[in-house]
Amino acid sequence: MSSPNSPTLLPLLPLLVSAYFVLCAAANFNQDFQITWGHDHAKILNNANFLTLSLDKASGSGFQSNNEYLFGKIDMQLKLVPGNSAGTVTAYYLSSKGATWDEIDFEFLGNLSGDPYILHTNVYTQGKGSNSISGLTPLQISTHIQFSGIPNALFSVDGTPIREYKNLESIGVPFPKSQPMRIYSSLWNADDWATRGGLVKTDWSKAPFTASYRNFNANACVWNAGKSSCNSNSPSSAAPPTNAWLSQELDSTAQKRMNWVQKNYMIYNYCTNSKRFPQGLPLECTHS
């Protein structure tokens, strides 16, 4: 995937990353995650309440959750690489396995010192994804993914919706709702495309680059041995009324807030990229 060119800077969004994703509460990083690559570049600290990933010219690093989740709300505070992080990518996402995998992700594309990050949000279904939406963020933000399976997958920042990926299976659009997914994160070098389409390269004199994570908490349907910890695969049966958000959709106020964010912060939307789709925009883009 290629990055859009760096635009004129817009006002910055507020600070912190929480990615949210229903019926298990996590305790610490040693219990709930494992380092998957770049082991000497990743550390679990502070009584397993704090995790860092680092990147230098030798290696990046990454981790994954021990549990798989079908539906849920997952919280994680994430501090992105500060200062000059051009060429780097901090990815935080949920993904299943196999050739027809499902995935919901954030990709934070590094910046020159003082510039905002570019945030890609992507949804892959059945191994296919051409639906990137990008916007501007500062070094730290607070984001939210609501993955309910029935009405939508919802991305928000500090409680403000920034993107809604609706379930349009009724008109033939695949939706990621049947494959359990793990949480993944990685910090890696992508200076061939990440900053201004690859024009700005990684300054290795600034290495090591470090991203940090804390305050993980999962309220989610855990998938184990082919079964969900919830009563069924339906979110409506997964939780008591306190988790009513599992089946809710955006009301008019939230819709207006999302429209405002997209008007002021969005710099790329696949649904407006007619050059990428010469045979016609994807079906969900033309569905009102």
Phi, psi and chi 1 to 4 in degrees:
 res  aa     phi    psi   chi1   chi2   chi3   chi4
   1 MET       -  134.7  175.9  178.5   58.5      -
   2 SER   -99.3  155.2   60.9      -      -      -
   3 SER   -94.3  143.8  168.0      -      -      -
   4 PRO   -68.2  156.5   24.2  -32.3      -      -
   5 ASN   -64.6  150.8  -69.1  -26.3      -      -
   6 SER   -64.5  124.9 -179.8      -      -      -
   7 PRO   -91.7  178.3   34.9  -34.9      -      -
   8 THR   -60.2  137.0  -59.0      -      -      -
   9 LEU   -67.4  137.2  -59.8 -175.0      -      -
  10 LEU  -103.7  167.9  -62.4  176.1      -      -
  11 PRO   -56.8  142.1  -24.4   34.1      -      -
  12 LEU   -78.0  147.1  -60.6 -176.7      -      -
  13 LEU   -77.5  165.8  -64.8  175.4      -      -
  14 PRO   -65.6  174.7  -18.2   27.6      -      -
  15 LEU   -93.2  159.9  -59.4 -179.3      -      -
  16 LEU   100.9  139.6 -111.0  178.2      -      -
  17 VAL  -113.4  126.5  168.7      -      -      -
  18 SER  -118.2  122.5  -80.6      -      -      -
  19 ALA  -108.2  125.7      -      -      -      -
  20 TYR  -108.1  147.4  -60.9   74.2      -      -
  21 PHE  -135.5      - -160.9   55.2      -      -
  22 VAL       -  109.0 -156.7      -      -      -
  23 LEU   150.2   36.8  -66.7  168.5      -      -
  24 CYS  -151.7  137.2  123.0      -      -      -
  25 ALA  -112.7  129.2      -      -      -      -
  26 ALA   -87.4  153.0      -      -      -      -
  27 ALA  -106.9  -56.4      -      -      -      -
  28 ASN  -152.3  168.5   62.7   59.7      -      -
  29 PHE   -68.3  -31.4  -77.0  101.7      -      -
  30 ASN   -65.5  -36.2  -81.6  -31.6      -      -
  31 GLN   -78.7  -33.8  -68.6  179.6   -5.8      -
  32 ASP  -109.3  -10.1  -62.8  -73.1      -      -
  33 PHE  -137.5  162.6  -66.4   91.1      -      -
  34 GLN  -138.1  142.9   56.7 -178.8  -67.5      -
  35 ILE   -73.0  130.3  -53.6  -57.5      -      -
  36 THR  -107.2  -22.8   52.0      -      -      -
  37 TRP  -160.5  160.5   66.2  -73.7      -      -
  38 GLY    61.0   44.4      -      -      -      -
  39 HIS   -54.1  -40.1  -73.5   72.5      -      -
  40 ASP   -75.8   -5.7   59.7  -22.9      -      -
  41 HIS  -103.3    5.3  -72.4   62.8      -      -
  42 ALA  -126.7  141.6      -      -      -      -
  43 LYS  -139.0  140.4  -60.3 -178.4 -174.5  -59.9
  44 ILE  -109.1  121.7  -64.0  176.9      -      -
  45 LEU  -129.5  177.4  -52.6  164.9      -      -
  46 ASN    52.0   57.5  -62.8   -4.9      -      -
  47 ASN    56.7   37.7  -63.9  -43.1      -      -
  48 ALA    67.7   22.0      -      -      -      -
  49 ASN  -100.5    0.9  -67.4  -43.8      -      -
  50 PHE  -145.7  134.6 -167.6   73.6      -      -
  51 LEU  -131.5  138.8 -175.5  152.4      -      -
  52 THR  -125.6  143.5   63.1      -      -      -
  53 LEU  -115.1  142.1  -62.6  179.1      -      -
  54 SER  -132.1  159.4   66.3      -      -      -
  55 LEU  -136.7  129.9  164.4   70.4      -      -
  56 ASP  -135.4 -171.1   58.0   24.4      -      -
  57 LYS   -66.2  -22.1 -154.3  164.6 -174.0  177.3
  58 ALA   -80.9  -37.1      -      -      -      -
  59 SER  -168.6  155.1  178.8      -      -      -
  60 GLY  -100.3 -155.7      -      -      -      -
  61 SER  -163.3  166.1   50.0      -      -      -
  62 GLY  -164.9  166.1      -      -      -      -
  63 PHE  -144.9  166.8   65.7   84.1      -      -
  64 GLN  -142.8  159.1   71.6  175.5   44.7      -
  65 SER   -78.2  150.1   63.7      -      -      -
  66 ASN   -74.0  -32.2  -69.1  -36.3      -      -
  67 ASN   -90.5  153.3  -74.2  -32.7      -      -
  68 GLU  -105.4  146.2  -66.8  179.7  -68.7      -
  69 TYR  -126.9  141.0  -55.2   96.8      -      -
  70 LEU   -96.7  -50.6 -172.5   58.8      -      -
  71 PHE  -132.8  157.4  -56.8  109.9      -      -
  72 GLY   163.7 -179.6      -      -      -      -
  73 LYS  -129.1  118.0  177.1  179.8  178.7 -179.5
  74 ILE  -123.7  130.0  -66.7  174.2      -      -
  75 ASP  -109.0  136.1  -60.9  -71.2      -      -
  76 MET  -153.3  122.8  177.2   83.8   83.1      -
  77 GLN   -85.9  132.8  -70.4 -175.2  -25.6      -
  78 LEU  -134.4  127.2 -172.9  159.0      -      -
  79 LYS  -104.3  121.2 -178.7  178.2  179.9 -179.8
  80 LEU   -77.1  167.0  -57.8  174.4      -      -
  81 VAL   -59.9  123.3  176.7      -      -      -
  82 PRO   -83.2  167.6   31.2  -35.6      -      -
  83 GLY    68.4 -145.9      -      -      -      -
  84 ASN   -77.0  100.7 -176.0  -10.5      -      -
  85 SER  -116.0   18.6   57.0      -      -      -
  86 ALA   -53.4  136.7      -      -      -      -
  87 GLY    91.1  -14.1      -      -      -      -
  88 THR   -95.2  156.0   70.9      -      -      -
  89 VAL  -131.8  127.5  173.2      -      -      -
  90 THR  -105.7  110.7  -54.4      -      -      -
  91 ALA  -102.0  135.7      -      -      -      -
  92 TYR  -136.1  118.4 -174.8   79.4      -      -
  93 TYR  -156.9  168.7   60.2  103.6      -      -
  94 LEU  -118.4  134.7  -58.1  128.0      -      -
  95 SER  -151.2  144.3 -178.8      -      -      -
  96 SER   -92.8 -175.5   63.0      -      -      -
  97 LYS  -111.4  169.0  -67.7  -67.7 -172.2  179.5
  98 GLY    97.6  171.5      -      -      -      -
  99 ALA   -68.5  -23.2      -      -      -      -
 100 THR  -115.4   50.8   56.9      -      -      -
 101 TRP   -72.1  159.3   79.9   98.2      -      -
 102 ASP  -108.2  150.7  -70.1  -18.3      -      -
 103 GLU  -158.2  140.9 -178.6  175.6  -36.8      -
 104 ILE  -130.2  121.8  -60.1  174.8      -      -
 105 ASP  -144.0  159.9   63.9   45.4      -      -
 106 PHE  -111.6  136.2  -66.7  106.8      -      -
 107 GLU  -126.1  116.8  -71.7 -179.8  -26.5      -
 108 PHE   -98.5  110.8  -60.5   95.0      -      -
 109 LEU   -90.1  126.1  -48.7 -174.1      -      -
 110 GLY   -59.5  168.0      -      -      -      -
 111 ASN  -139.7  163.2   62.5   81.8      -      -
 112 LEU   -72.4  151.8  -70.2  169.8      -      -
 113 SER   -52.5  128.9 -176.5      -      -      -
 114 GLY    93.5  -12.1      -      -      -      -
 115 ASP   -92.8  154.3  -66.6   -8.9      -      -
 116 PRO   -76.9  155.0   28.3  -34.5      -      -
 117 TYR   -68.3  155.3  -90.1   71.9      -      -
 118 ILE  -100.5  129.3  -70.2  178.0      -      -
 119 LEU  -108.1  118.3  165.1   60.8      -      -
 120 HIS   -92.3  134.5  -75.7  -30.2      -      -
 121 THR  -114.1  133.4   60.7      -      -      -
 122 ASN  -133.7  148.6  -55.4  -66.8      -      -
 123 VAL  -129.0  122.3  179.1      -      -      -
 124 TYR  -110.5  136.0  -67.5   83.1      -      -
 125 THR  -131.9  129.5   55.4      -      -      -
 126 GLN    54.5   39.7  -60.6  177.9   13.6      -
 127 GLY    79.7    7.0      -      -      -      -
 128 LYS  -124.6  141.6  -61.2  178.1 -179.4  178.7
 129 GLY  -158.2  117.8      -      -      -      -
 130 SER  -133.8   28.7   58.7      -      -      -
 131 ASN  -121.5   43.8   48.8   43.9      -      -
 132 SER   -70.4  135.9  178.5      -      -      -
 133 ILE  -125.2  130.1  -70.1 -178.5      -      -
 134 SER  -120.1  146.1  -56.5      -      -      -
 135 GLY  -148.3  175.7      -      -      -      -
 136 LEU   -94.7  143.1  -62.5  178.6      -      -
 137 THR  -138.6  159.9   76.8      -      -      -
 138 PRO   -83.3 -165.0   32.3  -35.4      -      -
 139 LEU   -66.0  -31.9  -63.9 -175.9      -      -
 140 GLN  -133.0  138.6  -57.5  176.3   61.8      -
 141 ILE  -141.2  172.9   63.2  170.2      -      -
 142 SER  -118.6  113.7 -179.7      -      -      -
 143 THR  -117.4  165.8   63.0      -      -      -
 144 HIS  -145.9  132.2  169.2   84.2      -      -
 145 ILE  -116.2  122.4  -60.6  176.3      -      -
 146 GLN  -103.7  115.1  172.5 -177.7  -43.2      -
 147 PHE  -117.1   88.5 -179.7   55.0      -      -
 148 SER   -94.3  -21.7   61.3      -      -      -
 149 GLY    87.3  -35.5      -      -      -      -
 150 ILE   -94.0  -58.6  -70.1 -177.9      -      -
 151 PRO   -88.2  -38.5   29.4  -32.1      -      -
 152 ASN  -170.9  171.3   57.3   26.1      -      -
 153 ALA  -115.0  126.5      -      -      -      -
 154 LEU  -120.0  127.9 -179.2   64.9      -      -
 155 PHE  -105.1  134.4  -58.1   78.0      -      -
 156 SER  -143.9  161.3   64.0      -      -      -
 157 VAL  -125.5  122.6  172.6      -      -      -
 158 ASP    48.7   40.9  -78.0  -10.4      -      -
 159 GLY    82.5   -4.6      -      -      -      -
 160 THR   -98.3  120.6  -61.0      -      -      -
 161 PRO   -61.5  137.1  -19.5   32.0      -      -
 162 ILE  -116.0  -20.9   62.2  171.4      -      -
 163 ARG  -159.7  140.4  178.5 -177.5 -178.4 -177.1
 164 GLU  -125.9  123.4 -179.5 -176.2   32.9      -
 165 TYR  -106.8  103.7 -171.9   86.5      -      -
 166 LYS   -79.7  152.7  -67.5 -174.6  177.1 -178.1
 167 ASN   -81.1  106.7 -175.3  -21.3      -      -
 168 LEU  -118.6   38.1  -63.9  174.9      -      -
 169 GLU   -59.8  -26.4  -70.6  179.8  -54.6      -
 170 SER   -64.2  -21.6   60.8      -      -      -
 171 ILE  -111.4   13.6   62.4  170.1      -      -
 172 GLY    94.6   13.6      -      -      -      -
 173 VAL   -94.6  120.3  178.6      -      -      -
 174 PRO   -61.5  150.1  -20.6   32.8      -      -
 175 PHE  -138.1  135.6 -171.5   81.6      -      -
 176 PRO   -79.6   91.3   30.0  -35.1      -      -
 177 LYS  -137.0   -2.6   69.3  178.7 -177.8   62.7
 178 SER  -117.4   -8.4   58.8      -      -      -
 179 GLN  -109.2  122.7  -60.8 -173.9   69.9      -
 180 PRO   -64.4  146.7   24.0  -33.6      -      -
 181 MET  -128.2  147.2  -64.4 -174.0  -82.6      -
 182 ARG   -94.5  160.4  -64.8 -174.9 -168.2  -86.7
 183 ILE   -89.3  134.4  -56.3  165.6      -      -
 184 TYR  -131.1  152.7  -63.9   87.3      -      -
 185 SER  -150.3  148.3 -170.4      -      -      -
 186 SER  -152.6  153.3   59.9      -      -      -
 187 LEU  -123.6  121.1  175.3   59.3      -      -
 188 TRP  -150.2  165.5   49.7  -70.4      -      -
 189 ASN   -91.3  129.2  179.1   50.4      -      -
 190 ALA  -142.5   47.6      -      -      -      -
 191 ASP   -75.3    2.7   66.0    2.3      -      -
 192 ASP   -80.6  -11.3   58.1  -27.2      -      -
 193 TRP  -151.4  -17.9   65.8  -89.6      -      -
 194 ALA   -70.2  -39.4      -      -      -      -
 195 THR  -115.4  115.6  -54.0      -      -      -
 196 ARG    53.0   45.3  -65.0 -171.6   61.9 -159.6
 197 GLY    65.4   23.2      -      -      -      -
 198 GLY    97.0    0.6      -      -      -      -
 199 LEU   -71.3  -30.6  -65.8  177.6      -      -
 200 VAL  -104.5  119.8 -177.6      -      -      -
 201 LYS   -92.9  161.9  -58.8  -59.4 -178.5 -178.5
 202 THR   -66.3  130.4  -57.4      -      -      -
 203 ASP   -92.6   96.7 -177.6   -5.6      -      -
 204 TRP   -68.3  -13.6  -66.5  111.6      -      -
 205 SER   -68.5  -16.4   70.1      -      -      -
 206 LYS   -88.3   -8.9  -53.5  -63.7 -176.1 -176.7
 207 ALA   -69.3  156.3      -      -      -      -
 208 PRO   -79.2  144.4   29.9  -35.6      -      -
 209 PHE   -89.2  138.8  -56.1   99.0      -      -
 210 THR  -134.2  132.6  -58.4      -      -      -
 211 ALA  -114.9  146.3      -      -      -      -
 212 SER  -131.2  155.5   55.8      -      -      -
 213 TYR  -136.6  144.3  -55.0   75.0      -      -
 214 ARG  -159.3  173.0   66.0  178.8 -177.1  176.1
 215 ASN    54.5   46.5  -67.8  -19.3      -      -
 216 PHE   -73.9  136.2  169.8   71.8      -      -
 217 ASN  -151.4  131.5 -175.5   67.2      -      -
 218 ALA  -118.8  130.0      -      -      -      -
 219 ASN  -119.7   88.2 -176.3   21.7      -      -
 220 ALA  -149.3  159.6      -      -      -      -
 221 CYS   -81.4  110.9  -61.4      -      -      -
 222 VAL   -85.7  134.5  176.7      -      -      -
 223 TRP   -99.6  126.1 -170.9  -95.3      -      -
 224 ASN  -148.6  127.6 -174.7   40.0      -      -
 225 ALA    53.8   41.0      -      -      -      -
 226 GLY    79.3    9.4      -      -      -      -
 227 LYS  -131.9  151.1  -64.7 -178.3  179.2  180.0
 228 SER   -94.8  146.5  170.7      -      -      -
 229 SER   -70.6  -14.5   62.2      -      -      -
 230 CYS   -83.0  168.7  -58.9      -      -      -
 231 ASN   -66.2  -30.5  -66.6  -27.0      -      -
 232 SER  -157.1 -174.3   76.5      -      -      -
 233 ASN   -80.6    3.2  -69.6  -12.8      -      -
 234 SER   -94.7  126.1  169.9      -      -      -
 235 PRO   -57.2  -31.3  -23.4   33.6      -      -
 236 SER   -63.9  -22.9   61.1      -      -      -
 237 SER  -101.7    3.4   66.8      -      -      -
 238 ALA   -83.1  -22.0      -      -      -      -
 239 ALA  -156.5  160.2      -      -      -      -
 240 PRO   -70.6  178.3   25.9  -35.2      -      -
 241 PRO   -56.1  -23.6  -27.2   35.2      -      -
 242 THR   -63.1  -18.1   53.9      -      -      -
 243 ASN  -109.2   35.7  -71.9  -35.0      -      -
 244 ALA   -62.1  -19.8      -      -      -      -
 245 TRP   -61.3  -17.3   59.1  -90.5      -      -
 246 LEU   -61.2  -27.5  -83.6  169.7      -      -
 247 SER  -119.7   11.1   57.7      -      -      -
 248 GLN   -89.9  158.7   75.0 -177.6   40.6      -
 249 GLU  -121.0  171.7  -61.4 -173.9   67.1      -
 250 LEU   -64.9  132.0  -68.7  178.9      -      -
 251 ASP   -85.9 -179.8   58.8   21.0      -      -
 252 SER   -64.1  -35.4   59.0      -      -      -
 253 THR   -66.1  -46.9  -60.5      -      -      -
 254 ALA   -64.3  -36.1      -      -      -      -
 255 GLN   -63.4  -41.8 -174.3   71.0   49.8      -
 256 LYS   -64.7  -39.1  -70.8  178.5 -179.2  177.7
 257 ARG   -65.7  -40.8  -66.1  170.5   70.4 -167.7
 258 MET   -64.8  -42.4 -176.4  174.5   69.6      -
 259 ASN   -60.1  -38.6  -67.4  -18.0      -      -
 260 TRP   -64.6  -45.6  177.6   86.3      -      -
 261 VAL   -61.8  -44.8  168.9      -      -      -
 262 GLN   -65.8  -35.5  -68.1 -176.7   -6.3      -
 263 LYS   -66.3  -37.5  178.0 -178.9  177.9 -180.0
 264 ASN   -95.9  -22.6  -72.3  -81.1      -      -
 265 TYR  -122.3  -22.1  -64.7  102.0      -      -
 266 MET   -74.3  134.6 -172.4  165.4   62.7      -
 267 ILE  -117.7  -10.9   57.9  175.6      -      -
 268 TYR  -153.4  136.6  173.5   79.7      -      -
 269 ASN  -140.9  120.3 -175.7  -17.1      -      -
 270 TYR   -58.6  -24.2   76.0  109.5      -      -
 271 CYS   -75.2   -6.0  -79.8      -      -      -
 272 THR  -113.7    6.1   62.0      -      -      -
 273 ASN   -96.7   78.0 -169.9   -9.4      -      -
 274 SER   -67.0  -25.9   57.6      -      -      -
 275 LYS   -66.9  -30.9  -68.5 -176.9  178.4  178.9
 276 ARG   -74.2  -25.0 -173.7  175.0 -178.4  179.5
 277 PHE  -125.0   71.0  -56.2  102.4      -      -
 278 PRO   -63.5  -21.9   22.5  -33.9      -      -
 279 GLN   -88.0    2.2  -56.0  -55.8  -43.4      -
 280 GLY   122.9  146.1      -      -      -      -
 281 LEU   -65.7  154.7  -67.1  172.7      -      -
 282 PRO   -54.2  152.5  -27.5   36.5      -      -
 283 LEU   -56.6  -41.4 -176.1   59.1      -      -
 284 GLU   -66.7  -23.3   66.8  -89.7   19.4      -
 285 CYS   -71.3  -27.7  -65.6      -      -      -
 286 THR  -100.6    0.5   57.5      -      -      -
 287 HIS   -86.8  123.7  179.4   75.2      -      -
 288 SER   -93.6      -   59.9      -      -      -
